[in-house]
Amino acid sequence: MHKTARGSQGRQRRIMMLILPMGLIATTLAIAPVRFDREKVFRVKPQDEKQADIIKDLAKTNELDFWYPGATHHVAANMTVDFRVSEKESQAIQSALDQNKMHYEILIHDLQEEIEKQFDVKEDIPGRHSYAKYNNWEKIDFALKIVAWTEKMMDKHPEMVSRIKIGSTVEDNPLYVLKIGKKNERRKAIFMDCGIHAREWVSPAFCQWFVYQATKTYGRNKIMTKLLDRMNFYILPVFNVDGYIWSWTKNRMWRRNRSKNQNSKCIGTDLNRNFNASWDSIPNTNDPCADNYRGSAPESEKETKAFTDFIRSHLNEIKAYITFHSYSQMLLFPYGYTSKLPPNHEDLAKVAKIGTDVLSTRYETRYIYGPIESTIYPTSGSSLDWAYDLGIKHTFAFELRDKGKFGFLLPESRIKPTCRETMLAVKFISKYILKHTP
């Protein structure tokens, strides 16, 4: 009798454990996705500090989502500024810009329309992983799509691809790194990550493309064969998994992760402000409701901590770190938190110059290059600066296509060209690392 009661309790507990996640799923599904009907994206170029201040003032009284630069306080004279504004506020913004004789253009007239137009590539075979389409982390049936893809890559290339779980996210999604190269051999390695900012979808698309092309062309492409014969690649295909899922299911414009912030109703930390690289040196990153919130402490986020622990434990192998973002067509290197140039600045600039030249040979896409601080805008707590200060002396950040026509909503038809040209630059950087690092 006693045993039966205990068995019954155990069964009830197991049933409750099964019911609980479904309850959580139901709660998540109950939140209606955000719509962006008739929302606009403006582009303004303030001619002087007075006009820059007008934009900053408008941001105080209106909800502006800054696409470029990433936050209000970066706005400066002669800078191209892109921001999203609601339908309700767009007329007032337009009037204010007209009154102050500020030149502007409307890049996107109806954001919801553009979001829907992104999906302009038809699936060849439904259900098959496509490299010409954006891939969600999870399908409707909650089968993990990118997770399933990592398994498929291992099964298809067991001699070349292995998967390492480096940690998990706040919402308990796994963080997987794919290692590409000869197994059980410690050699020079390059670490690459994508999707640290959730809404930058072309970034994870590139990491998937890289893994696919590297494995597919090994033994056929001379450069890729040489690289994989002599070095390893560690790929984190989606850094910010929770945020990426949220950007698919609830809010296409979501940038941060999904952690709860103490004493605030606002959710999420900007993972690329959460690293211990002059973490608190740039003002205006301490508001938990701001898109570029730095978190409560360096490495406060589970994703950041998993990443830094992995890099530290493989520091003797990793000779280069490359991170992929969008948009603006730039190839960046340290520093973001100071105008001081790193000791090997000339070397980094040379690699970036040739890398952008090589990239342009495919479709004549023009990238600019340089240190983060002077080329894009000052940042603190970035993964790039952290990796450099840790001792990885070749660190680069790609800001992929485009320059603002589509912004974060690059259509699927542009994925393949973007990946093909970026692959040329990544191969060049990899060859350089193989040849020039000890």
MARDREN-328386 format. One record per residue (C-alpha): residue number from 1; residue in one letter; chain; x, y, z. Coordinates in steps of 0.001 Angstrom, whole numbers. Layout:
BEGIN
    nr   rest   kette         x         y         z
   NUM      a       A         X         Y         Z
...
END
This chain:
BEGIN
    nr   rest   kette         x         y         z
     1      m       A         0         0         0
     2      h       A      2748      2401      1019
     3      k       A      4748      1568     -2151
     4      t       A      1666      2073     -4345
     5      a       A      1016      5497     -2810
     6      r       A      4625      6511     -3362
     7      g       A      4475      5254     -6982
     8      s       A      1267      7209     -7508
     9      q       A      2895     10382     -6124
    10      g       A      5894      9853     -8430
    11      r       A      3577      9502    -11440
    12      q       A      1719     12686    -10467
    13      r       A      5013     14536    -10123
    14      r       A      6112     13369    -13593
    15      i       A      2735     14403    -15057
    16      m       A      3087     17835    -13396
    17      m       A      6592     18204    -14847
    18      l       A      5170     17477    -18307
    19      i       A      2233     19840    -17805
    20      l       A      4371     22736    -16525
    21      p       A      6391     23368    -19717
    22      m       A      3176     23141    -21771
    23      g       A      1706     25767    -19419
    24      l       A      4703     27986    -20012
    25      i       A      4368     27441    -23762
    26      a       A       664     28365    -23578
    27      t       A      1523     31551    -21641
    28      t       A      4142     32510    -24242
    29      l       A      1730     31810    -27095
    30      a       A      -924     33943    -25367
    31      i       A      1256     37049    -25902
    32      a       A       217     38400    -29291
    33      p       A      3101     39197    -31650
    34      v       A      3886     42895    -32013
    35      r       A      2725     44374    -35313
    36      f       A      4402     47323    -37017
    37      d       A      1659     48507    -39378
    38      r       A      2498     51827    -41040
    39      e       A      5511     52379    -38784
    40      k       A      8256     54300    -40547
    41      v       A     12045     54321    -40615
    42      f       A     13524     57792    -41061
    43      r       A     17037     58675    -42168
    44      v       A     18314     62077    -41023
    45      k       A     21768     63610    -41370
    46      p       A     22185     66399    -38786
    47      q       A     24390     69149    -40254
    48      d       A     25650     70490    -36928
    49      e       A     25463     69885    -33163
    50      k       A     22273     71953    -32914
    51      q       A     20499     69581    -35309
    52      a       A     21968     66552    -33509
    53      d       A     20485     67936    -30275
    54      i       A     17075     68280    -31941
    55      i       A     17103     64523    -32688
    56      k       A     18128     63807    -29080
    57      d       A     15276     66031    -27827
    58      l       A     12793     64256    -30100
    59      a       A     13946     60953    -28583
    60      k       A     13095     62247    -25101
    61      t       A      9481     62997    -26026
    62      n       A      8874     60228    -28596
    63      e       A      9628     56523    -28721
    64      l       A     12392     56310    -31293
    65      d       A     14015     52952    -31981
    66      f       A     17529     53797    -33166
    67      w       A     18705     51451    -35916
    68      y       A     21898     53389    -36608
    69      p       A     23661     54398    -34435
    70      g       A     22518     51975    -31721
    71      a       A     21472     54611    -29159
    72      t       A     20489     58284    -28810
    73      h       A     23672     59415    -27098
    74      h       A     25780     58396    -30123
    75      v       A     23990     60862    -32417
    76      a       A     26433     63523    -33659
    77      a       A     26790     66137    -36388
    78      n       A     27297     64809    -39950
    79      m       A     26304     61291    -38924
    80      t       A     23681     59331    -40819
    81      v       A     20947     58514    -38300
    82      d       A     18273     55853    -38938
    83      f       A     15383     55422    -36502
    84      r       A     11998     53719    -36379
    85      v       A      8900     55572    -35253
    86      s       A      5280     54515    -34675
    87      e       A      2487     55495    -37053
    88      k       A       990     57689    -34310
    89      e       A      4194     59705    -33800
    90      s       A      5511     59820    -37373
    91      q       A      3528     62922    -38363
    92      a       A      4832     64896    -35368
    93      i       A      8416     63798    -36125
    94      q       A      8045     64828    -39770
    95      s       A      6657     68248    -38753
    96      a       A      9514     68821    -36276
    97      l       A     12137     67937    -38914
    98      d       A     10441     70216    -41478
    99      q       A     10187     73117    -38997
   100      n       A     13885     72866    -38242
   101      k       A     14746     72624    -41955
   102      m       A     16442     69250    -41448
   103      h       A     16962     67054    -44474
   104      y       A     15463     63588    -44114
   105      e       A     14206     60673    -46160
   106      i       A     11799     57888    -45285
   107      l       A     13619     54606    -45861
   108      i       A     10644     52414    -44962
   109      h       A      7029     53615    -45200
   110      d       A      5301     50553    -43750
   111      l       A      7492     48375    -41564
   112      q       A      4990     45513    -41302
   113      e       A      4886     45270    -45102
   114      e       A      8697     45095    -45238
   115      i       A      8773     42408    -42534
   116      e       A      6408     40277    -44602
   117      k       A      8318     40981    -47830
   118      q       A     11536     39619    -46272
   119      f       A     10420     36074    -46991
   120      d       A     10801     36295    -50759
   121      v       A     12448     32912    -51398
   122      k       A     10281     29812    -51865
   123      e       A     11391     26616    -50158
   124      d       A     12657     24021    -52648
   125      i       A     11715     21108    -50427
   126      p       A      9499     21906    -47433
   127      g       A     11098     20801    -44180
   128      r       A     14639     20741    -45544
   129      h       A     17163     23142    -43992
   130      s       A     17583     25953    -46496
   131      y       A     20647     28194    -46748
   132      a       A     18731     30681    -48880
   133      k       A     16105     31292    -46193
   134      y       A     16070     32567    -42621
   135      n       A     15842     29644    -40224
   136      n       A     13971     29877    -36964
   137      w       A     15438     28280    -33868
   138      e       A     12192     26378    -33392
   139      k       A      9436     25171    -35682
   140      i       A      5723     25404    -34850
   141      d       A      5855     21866    -33416
   142      f       A      8625     23044    -31047
   143      a       A     11184     20770    -32695
   144      l       A     14357     22798    -32506
   145      k       A     15241     23649    -36089
   146      i       A     18788     25014    -35777
   147      v       A     19524     22416    -33084
   148      a       A     18326     19732    -35526
   149      w       A     20603     21273    -38162
   150      t       A     23649     20998    -35850
   151      e       A     22853     17297    -35381
   152      k       A     22476     16837    -39117
   153      m       A     25882     18442    -39768
   154      m       A     27509     16060    -37256
   155      d       A     25794     13014    -38759
   156      k       A     26722     14022    -42305
   157      h       A     30387     14825    -41532
   158      p       A     31303     12793    -38422
   159      e       A     35026     12978    -39206
   160      m       A     34978     16755    -39424
   161      v       A     32148     18220    -37298
   162      s       A     31650     17856    -33571
   163      r       A     29245     19696    -31264
   164      i       A     30117     21149    -27883
   165      k       A     27475     22374    -25433
   166      i       A     29105     25394    -23796
   167      g       A     26163     26301    -21559
   168      s       A     22514     27269    -21682
   169      t       A     20451     30439    -21835
   170      v       A     18168     32051    -19257
   171      e       A     15242     30172    -20832
   172      d       A     17269     26960    -20747
   173      n       A     17954     26689    -24468
   174      p       A     21286     24988    -25229
   175      l       A     24274     27015    -26447
   176      y       A     26068     24860    -29001
   177      v       A     29442     25464    -30621
   178      l       A     30275     23466    -33733
   179      k       A     33928     22530    -34096
   180      i       A     34979     22058    -37712
   181      g       A     38314     20410    -38426
   182      k       A     40271     17285    -37632
   183      k       A     39006     15653    -34458
   184      n       A     41114     15264    -31327
   185      e       A     43813     17552    -32694
   186      r       A     44801     20792    -31004
   187      r       A     45797     23251    -33664
   188      k       A     45414     26925    -34438
   189      a       A     41768     27871    -34328
   190      i       A     39438     30720    -35233
   191      f       A     36293     31369    -33183
   192      m       A     33289     32871    -34983
   193      d       A     29894     33835    -33598
   194      c       A     26644     35124    -35049
   195      g       A     23378     36522    -33758
   196      i       A     24476     38313    -30570
   197      h       A     21736     40852    -31426
   198      a       A     18440     39051    -32026
   199      r       A     17037     41122    -34890
   200      e       A     20150     40876    -37091
   201      w       A     18942     37763    -38913
   202      v       A     21458     37757    -41769
   203      s       A     24175     37108    -39171
   204      p       A     23068     33573    -38093
   205      a       A     22369     32894    -41779
   206      f       A     26079     33479    -42464
   207      c       A     27316     31139    -39709
   208      q       A     25100     28375    -41084
   209      w       A     26349     29096    -44600
   210      f       A     29981     28949    -43445
   211      v       A     29547     25511    -41828
   212      y       A     27684     24194    -44882
   213      q       A     30256     25505    -47381
   214      a       A     33297     24477    -45328
   215      t       A     32100     20873    -45054
   216      k       A     30745     20696    -48608
   217      t       A     33838     22101    -50350
   218      y       A     36496     20303    -48267
   219      g       A     38528     18207    -50713
   220      r       A     37160     20212    -53649
   221      n       A     38117     23805    -52920
   222      k       A     41875     24294    -52607
   223      i       A     41772     27092    -50021
   224      m       A     39128     25506    -47777
   225      t       A     40897     22136    -47908
   226      k       A     44187     23734    -46873
   227      l       A     42534     25655    -44046
   228      l       A     40724     22629    -42613
   229      d       A     43816     20435    -42961
   230      r       A     45788     22858    -40801
   231      m       A     43378     24617    -38458
   232      n       A     40060     24326    -36636
   233      f       A     37028     26599    -36600
   234      y       A     34714     27014    -33616
   235      i       A     31301     28342    -34685
   236      l       A     28573     29611    -32347
   237      p       A     25701     29837    -34870
   238      v       A     23293     31759    -32610
   239      f       A     24740     33550    -29574
   240      n       A     21476     35076    -28331
   241      v       A     19118     32104    -28740
   242      d       A     16284     33368    -26494
   243      g       A     16267     36791    -28156
   244      y       A     16379     35205    -31612
   245      i       A     13335     33019    -30826
   246      w       A     11526     36097    -29467
   247      s       A     12325     38058    -32639
   248      w       A     10653     35277    -34663
   249      t       A      7625     34653    -32480
   250      k       A      6806     37930    -30704
   251      n       A      8761     41020    -31752
   252      r       A     10762     41191    -34987
   253      m       A     12646     44255    -33716
   254      w       A     13908     42635    -30483
   255      r       A     17656     43106    -29880
   256      r       A     18584     41902    -26372
   257      n       A     18456     38589    -24528
   258      r       A     15457     37665    -22352
   259      s       A     16760     37869    -18794
   260      k       A     14745     39604    -16074
   261      n       A     16212     42837    -14724
   262      q       A     16075     43502    -10978
   263      n       A     13719     46298     -9885
   264      s       A     12522     46786    -13456
   265      k       A      9684     45491    -15607
   266      c       A     11932     45766    -18650
   267      i       A     13388     42514    -19968
   268      g       A     16802     41838    -21440
   269      t       A     20451     42842    -21580
   270      d       A     22449     43838    -24642
   271      l       A     24930     40945    -24644
   272      n       A     27421     43012    -26646
   273      r       A     27662     45529    -23772
   274      n       A     28020     42833    -21088
   275      f       A     31717     41963    -21450
   276      n       A     34454     43001    -19054
   277      a       A     36085     45453    -21459
   278      s       A     35834     48926    -19962
   279      w       A     32327     47718    -19081
   280      d       A     30928     50857    -17456
   281      s       A     32977     53535    -19207
   282      i       A     30420     54810    -21715
   283      p       A     27429     56655    -20215
   284      n       A     23768     55863    -20853
   285      t       A     24077     52067    -20871
   286      n       A     22764     51658    -17311
   287      d       A     19037     52015    -18050
   288      p       A     17434     48526    -17912
   289      c       A     14787     49686    -20382
   290      a       A     17306     50890    -22996
   291      d       A     18134     48664    -25972
   292      n       A     21842     48884    -25143
   293      y       A     21521     48060    -21410
   294      r       A     24871     46665    -20215
   295      g       A     23498     44348    -17518
   296      s       A     23982     44454    -13751
   297      a       A     27696     43472    -13894
   298      p       A     30275     42263    -16443
   299      e       A     29370     38711    -17525
   300      s       A     26116     38879    -15555
   301      e       A     24345     37028    -18365
   302      k       A     24417     33242    -18763
   303      e       A     25185     33526    -22484
   304      t       A     28137     35877    -21956
   305      k       A     29523     33714    -19157
   306      a       A     29300     30496    -21207
   307      f       A     31093     32212    -24102
   308      t       A     33887     33744    -21986
   309      d       A     34499     30490    -20092
   310      f       A     34866     28606    -23370
   311      i       A     37232     31175    -24896
   312      r       A     39398     31268    -21754
   313      s       A     39674     27475    -21695
   314      h       A     40769     27401    -25376
   315      l       A     42928     30513    -25331
   316      n       A     46149     28727    -26328
   317      e       A     44460     27548    -29578
   318      i       A     42329     30531    -30603
   319      k       A     44353     32930    -32762
   320      a       A     41475     35021    -34139
   321      y       A     37948     35969    -33180
   322      i       A     35361     37107    -35735
   323      t       A     31852     38256    -34832
   324      f       A     29072     38969    -37333
   325      h       A     26483     41736    -37039
   326      s       A     24300     43809    -39362
   327      y       A     23865     46329    -40865
   328      s       A     26120     49031    -42489
   329      q       A     28808     47161    -44486
   330      m       A     31836     47619    -42266
   331      l       A     34791     45557    -41099
   332      l       A     35739     46730    -37615
   333      f       A     38558     46034    -35168
   334      p       A     39516     47343    -31662
   335      y       A     38973     49561    -29896
   336      g       A     35429     50671    -29210
   337      y       A     35919     52057    -25709
   338      t       A     38871     54341    -26464
   339      s       A     40282     56318    -29372
   340      k       A     43686     54834    -28517
   341      l       A     44849     52502    -31263
   342      p       A     45906     48929    -30374
   343      p       A     49640     48082    -30649
   344      n       A     49133     46005    -33820
   345      h       A     46825     48557    -35397
   346      e       A     48736     48605    -38713
   347      d       A     48483     44839    -39023
   348      l       A     44727     44856    -38279
   349      a       A     44141     47714    -40740
   350      k       A     46104     45870    -43457
   351      v       A     44066     42673    -42981
   352      a       A     40794     44659    -42935
   353      k       A     41724     46606    -46078
   354      i       A     42587     43497    -48090
   355      g       A     39582     41655    -46609
   356      t       A     37157     44371    -47775
   357      d       A     38881     44541    -51190
   358      v       A     38532     40766    -51607
   359      l       A     34882     40920    -50504
   360      s       A     34093     43510    -53179
   361      t       A     35423     41345    -56030
   362      r       A     32222     39242    -56152
   363      y       A     29419     41819    -56426
   364      e       A     31284     45132    -56013
   365      t       A     29804     45584    -52529
   366      r       A     31717     48362    -50791
   367      y       A     32696     48043    -47138
   368      i       A     34563     50580    -45045
   369      y       A     36949     49481    -42303
   370      g       A     38654     50801    -39180
   371      p       A     38578     50873    -35357
   372      i       A     35074     50648    -33838
   373      e       A     35301     53974    -31971
   374      s       A     36008     56160    -35008
   375      t       A     34377     54067    -37758
   376      i       A     30964     53356    -36254
   377      y       A     30591     54841    -32732
   378      p       A     32111     54431    -29235
   379      t       A     31060     51265    -27397
   380      s       A     31986     49663    -24103
   381      g       A     31710     46068    -22963
   382      s       A     31909     44546    -26462
   383      s       A     32962     40961    -27211
   384      l       A     35513     42238    -29744
   385      d       A     37425     44428    -27284
   386      w       A     37170     41778    -24556
   387      a       A     38688     39066    -26792
   388      y       A     41470     41435    -27889
   389      d       A     42331     42449    -24317
   390      l       A     42335     38780    -23317
   391      g       A     45185     38185    -25752
   392      i       A     43593     37287    -29103
   393      k       A     45379     39834    -31230
   394      h       A     43317     39444    -34400
   395      t       A     39684     40300    -33649
   396      f       A     37213     41565    -36242
   397      a       A     33525     42438    -36448
   398      f       A     31633     42344    -39723
   399      e       A     28603     44604    -40108
   400      l       A     26964     42795    -43017
   401      r       A     24611     44146    -45689
   402      d       A     22998     46512    -46297
   403      k       A     23438     50265    -45830
   404      g       A     19895     51003    -44719
   405      k       A     17457     50423    -47585
   406      f       A     16297     47293    -45765
   407      g       A     18259     47663    -42515
   408      f       A     17593     44644    -40292
   409      l       A     15014     43352    -42790
   410      l       A     17355     42192    -45543
   411      p       A     15224     40050    -47902
   412      e       A     16014     36353    -48170
   413      s       A     16948     36837    -51829
   414      r       A     20010     38779    -50571
   415      i       A     21213     36047    -48177
   416      k       A     23244     34035    -50704
   417      p       A     25051     37024    -52278
   418      t       A     25822     38392    -48785
   419      c       A     27196     35028    -47637
   420      r       A     29206     34405    -50818
   421      e       A     31046     37728    -50671
   422      t       A     31591     37518    -46893
   423      m       A     33027     34002    -47314
   424      l       A     35776     35436    -49540
   425      a       A     36843     37872    -46812
   426      v       A     36674     35210    -44069
   427      k       A     38812     32831    -46129
   428      f       A     41389     35581    -46667
   429      i       A     41509     36424    -42926
   430      s       A     41823     32702    -42099
   431      k       A     44720     32234    -44538
   432      y       A     46432     35261    -43020
   433      i       A     46019     33865    -39487
   434      l       A     47364     30478    -40587
   435      k       A     50450     32073    -42101
   436      h       A     51212     34950    -39724
   437      t       A     50370     33841    -36187
   438      p       A     52624     31705    -34000
END
